Amino acid sequence: MRPISRTALGAATAAVLAVTGNDGSAVRSSVAKLDARDENVYSQGIPLLFPGYDLETDGLKTLPAKDGQTIGLSVTGHAGYTPGKLVAAEVSYLYDGGETRTRAITAQQGDRWTAIVNHAGAAGKPVALKTELTDANGNSVIQTVNDAYAVR
């Protein structure tokens, strides 16, 4: 993947970038405000967020079919951008390719955000995750990951 440059975005004060994969997975990033371009530096960071997930999966990328499982949520920034603290998180999980969405319970404890998913009765199903994260600077990302993991 080729890095996105500030020059490519021009002098916009806000931007929305969207990428869709061959499997339907998608990332949509909303940048609240681009800083003024600094002509004295070769490259400036773009305030894009990249979600991170902390799952206790086995070696086959599966979770057990039970309720109350925790997914840790985090973000990293595009090269040169340090994200603000997460201020909002929404997670939904889907079993049927997007027809039926179940909202996970999200919670913040200190600087850590988590989502609680319930998979009792879902053995053998692949799970897609749709996540929306927003940082303290007003930048957000919406990511849909098809086949994020499977329920065993």
FILO-869057 format. One record per residue (C-alpha): x negated, y negated, z negated; residue in one letter; residue number from 0. Coordinates in pm, 1 decimal, always signed. Each point is the difference from the previous one (the first is absolute). Layout:
<sites>
<u->X v->Y w->Z residu->A num->NUM>
...
</sites>
This chain:
<sites>
<u->+0.0 v->+0.0 w->+0.0 residu->M num->0>
<u->-138.3 v->-339.9 w->+92.8 residu->R num->1>
<u->-9.9 v->-259.0 w->-281.4 residu->P num->2>
<u->+236.8 v->-294.6 w->+27.2 residu->I num->3>
<u->-172.2 v->-336.2 w->+16.7 residu->S num->4>
<u->+126.6 v->-334.1 w->-119.7 residu->R num->5>
<u->-62.2 v->-131.2 w->+352.0 residu->T num->6>
<u->+247.1 v->+253.3 w->+134.5 residu->A num->7>
<u->+265.5 v->-140.0 w->-233.1 residu->L num->8>
<u->-76.0 v->-359.9 w->+92.9 residu->G num->9>
<u->+94.9 v->-285.8 w->-227.3 residu->A num->10>
<u->+322.6 v->+150.4 w->-131.7 residu->A num->11>
<u->+99.9 v->-79.0 w->-355.5 residu->T num->12>
<u->+177.6 v->+333.1 w->-32.5 residu->A num->13>
<u->-4.4 v->+322.2 w->+195.1 residu->A num->14>
<u->+170.4 v->+336.3 w->+25.5 residu->V num->15>
<u->-197.7 v->+292.2 w->+138.3 residu->L num->16>
<u->+153.9 v->+336.3 w->+80.6 residu->A num->17>
<u->-157.9 v->+329.2 w->+106.0 residu->V num->18>
<u->+186.5 v->+322.3 w->+78.5 residu->T num->19>
<u->-170.1 v->+339.0 w->+27.7 residu->G num->20>
<u->+83.8 v->+279.7 w->+242.4 residu->N num->21>
<u->+178.5 v->+186.9 w->-281.8 residu->D num->22>
<u->+225.8 v->-294.4 w->-83.5 residu->G num->23>
<u->-205.3 v->-104.0 w->-301.8 residu->S num->24>
<u->-9.7 v->-376.6 w->-19.3 residu->A num->25>
<u->-169.3 v->-286.8 w->-178.2 residu->V num->26>
<u->+142.5 v->-352.0 w->-4.6 residu->R num->27>
<u->-203.9 v->-268.8 w->-173.1 residu->S num->28>
<u->+126.7 v->-346.9 w->-78.0 residu->S num->29>
<u->-264.3 v->-263.1 w->-68.5 residu->V num->30>
<u->+140.1 v->-290.7 w->-199.6 residu->A num->31>
<u->-264.8 v->-256.9 w->+86.3 residu->K num->32>
<u->-322.8 v->+0.2 w->+192.0 residu->L num->33>
<u->-266.1 v->-228.5 w->-144.1 residu->D num->34>
<u->-140.6 v->-273.6 w->+218.3 residu->A num->35>
<u->-257.5 v->+131.6 w->+240.7 residu->R num->36>
<u->-354.9 v->-66.1 w->-117.6 residu->D num->37>
<u->-213.5 v->-83.1 w->+304.7 residu->E num->38>
<u->-318.8 v->+56.4 w->-206.7 residu->N num->39>
<u->+45.9 v->+375.0 w->-41.6 residu->V num->40>
<u->-8.3 v->+272.4 w->+262.2 residu->Y num->41>
<u->+282.8 v->+202.2 w->-150.1 residu->S num->42>
<u->+277.2 v->-59.7 w->-253.6 residu->Q num->43>
<u->+215.1 v->+256.5 w->-172.5 residu->G num->44>
<u->+363.8 v->+30.3 w->+98.5 residu->I num->45>
<u->+236.4 v->+50.4 w->-295.0 residu->P num->46>
<u->+129.8 v->+341.2 w->+109.2 residu->L num->47>
<u->+95.7 v->+262.7 w->-257.5 residu->L num->48>
<u->-59.1 v->+373.9 w->+27.6 residu->F num->49>
<u->+201.1 v->+224.4 w->-236.9 residu->P num->50>
<u->-166.1 v->+267.4 w->-209.2 residu->G num->51>
<u->+173.4 v->+302.1 w->-153.6 residu->Y num->52>
<u->-112.1 v->+209.7 w->-294.5 residu->D num->53>
<u->+173.6 v->+341.5 w->+15.7 residu->L num->54>
<u->-82.5 v->+317.5 w->-185.1 residu->E num->55>
<u->+28.6 v->+224.3 w->+303.6 residu->T num->56>
<u->-163.8 v->+336.4 w->+46.3 residu->D num->57>
<u->-248.5 v->+76.3 w->+277.1 residu->G num->58>
<u->+286.0 v->+39.8 w->+247.4 residu->L num->59>
<u->+141.9 v->-349.8 w->-66.5 residu->K num->60>
<u->+308.5 v->+130.0 w->-182.0 residu->T num->61>
<u->+185.2 v->-87.6 w->-319.8 residu->L num->62>
<u->+214.0 v->+238.2 w->-205.5 residu->P num->63>
<u->+379.0 v->-8.1 w->+36.0 residu->A num->64>
<u->+73.7 v->-177.9 w->-329.0 residu->K num->65>
<u->+124.8 v->-335.4 w->-122.1 residu->D num->66>
<u->-191.8 v->-280.5 w->-168.2 residu->G num->67>
<u->-324.7 v->+10.3 w->+198.8 residu->Q num->68>
<u->-211.9 v->-313.9 w->+3.4 residu->T num->69>
<u->-165.3 v->-164.8 w->+299.1 residu->I num->70>
<u->-254.5 v->-271.8 w->-80.2 residu->G num->71>
<u->+17.1 v->-306.7 w->+226.1 residu->L num->72>
<u->-279.8 v->-239.6 w->+89.3 residu->S num->73>
<u->-118.8 v->-227.5 w->+279.7 residu->V num->74>
<u->-329.7 v->-89.0 w->+155.5 residu->T num->75>
<u->-62.1 v->-291.2 w->+231.0 residu->G num->76>
<u->-130.9 v->-40.4 w->+349.9 residu->H num->77>
<u->-377.3 v->-58.3 w->+10.6 residu->A num->78>
<u->-71.3 v->-331.7 w->-170.2 residu->G num->79>
<u->+338.5 v->-26.7 w->-175.7 residu->Y num->80>
<u->+51.0 v->+88.2 w->-364.1 residu->T num->81>
<u->+372.3 v->+48.3 w->-66.0 residu->P num->82>
<u->+174.8 v->-162.1 w->-292.0 residu->G num->83>
<u->+155.3 v->+222.2 w->-265.3 residu->K num->84>
<u->+303.4 v->+194.9 w->+112.5 residu->L num->85>
<u->+317.5 v->-181.7 w->-100.7 residu->V num->86>
<u->+260.3 v->+219.8 w->+169.4 residu->A num->87>
<u->+24.5 v->+360.1 w->+116.5 residu->A num->88>
<u->+280.3 v->+199.1 w->+161.3 residu->E num->89>
<u->-29.2 v->+363.5 w->+104.1 residu->V num->90>
<u->+251.3 v->+223.6 w->+174.9 residu->S num->91>
<u->-42.0 v->+362.6 w->+96.4 residu->Y num->92>
<u->+166.0 v->+184.7 w->+283.6 residu->L num->93>
<u->+32.7 v->+367.3 w->+90.0 residu->Y num->94>
<u->+188.0 v->-8.0 w->+328.5 residu->D num->95>
<u->-196.0 v->-231.7 w->+223.5 residu->G num->96>
<u->+155.5 v->-315.9 w->-135.2 residu->G num->97>
<u->+370.3 v->+74.0 w->-8.0 residu->E num->98>
<u->+31.3 v->+16.8 w->-378.4 residu->T num->99>
<u->-217.4 v->-222.8 w->-214.1 residu->R num->100>
<u->-35.3 v->+35.3 w->-377.7 residu->T num->101>
<u->-141.8 v->-294.2 w->-191.7 residu->R num->102>
<u->-269.2 v->+91.8 w->-250.1 residu->A num->103>
<u->-13.7 v->-165.7 w->-339.7 residu->I num->104>
<u->-295.1 v->-239.9 w->-3.8 residu->T num->105>
<u->-159.5 v->-139.3 w->-312.7 residu->A num->106>
<u->-291.8 v->-216.9 w->-102.4 residu->Q num->107>
<u->-213.1 v->+64.1 w->-307.5 residu->Q num->108>
<u->-277.5 v->-256.1 w->-28.4 residu->G num->109>
<u->-165.2 v->-18.6 w->+343.0 residu->D num->110>
<u->+115.2 v->+349.4 w->+103.1 residu->R num->111>
<u->+309.6 v->+61.2 w->+214.2 residu->W num->112>
<u->+161.9 v->+340.4 w->+33.6 residu->T num->113>
<u->+293.8 v->+159.9 w->+177.2 residu->A num->114>
<u->+196.6 v->+293.5 w->-142.6 residu->I num->115>
<u->+126.1 v->+253.7 w->+255.4 residu->V num->116>
<u->+243.3 v->+285.9 w->-57.1 residu->N num->117>
<u->-48.6 v->+307.5 w->+217.8 residu->H num->118>
<u->+193.8 v->+272.5 w->-185.2 residu->A num->119>
<u->+180.2 v->+208.5 w->+261.3 residu->G num->120>
<u->-212.2 v->-128.3 w->+289.3 residu->A num->121>
<u->-242.8 v->+291.6 w->+34.3 residu->A num->122>
<u->-132.1 v->+45.2 w->+352.0 residu->G num->123>
<u->+83.7 v->-351.9 w->+116.2 residu->K num->124>
<u->-246.6 v->-254.2 w->+137.9 residu->P num->125>
<u->+20.3 v->-343.1 w->-163.9 residu->V num->126>
<u->-31.6 v->-339.6 w->+166.9 residu->A num->127>
<u->-77.7 v->-301.4 w->-218.2 residu->L num->128>
<u->+109.0 v->-357.3 w->+68.7 residu->K num->129>
<u->-184.1 v->-247.6 w->-219.8 residu->T num->130>
<u->+19.5 v->-378.8 w->-29.9 residu->E num->131>
<u->-267.3 v->-172.7 w->-207.7 residu->L num->132>
<u->-45.7 v->-373.7 w->-64.1 residu->T num->133>
<u->-299.1 v->-171.7 w->-157.1 residu->D num->134>
<u->-11.7 v->-316.3 w->-213.0 residu->A num->135>
<u->-104.8 v->-201.9 w->+307.6 residu->N num->136>
<u->+330.2 v->+79.0 w->+174.1 residu->G num->137>
<u->-146.2 v->+247.3 w->+250.4 residu->N num->138>
<u->+185.9 v->+325.7 w->+49.9 residu->S num->139>
<u->-20.2 v->+328.2 w->+181.8 residu->V num->140>
<u->+272.6 v->+246.9 w->+95.3 residu->I num->141>
<u->-134.5 v->+343.5 w->+84.9 residu->Q num->142>
<u->+183.7 v->+313.1 w->+111.4 residu->T num->143>
<u->-205.5 v->+319.5 w->-14.8 residu->V num->144>
<u->+160.0 v->+302.1 w->+164.7 residu->N num->145>
<u->-102.8 v->+333.1 w->-151.9 residu->D num->146>
<u->-171.5 v->-175.7 w->-290.7 residu->A num->147>
<u->+16.5 v->+333.2 w->-185.4 residu->Y num->148>
<u->+219.4 v->+307.0 w->-23.7 residu->A num->149>
<u->+199.7 v->+146.1 w->-289.9 residu->V num->150>
<u->-91.9 v->+356.6 w->-96.5 residu->R num->151>
</sites>
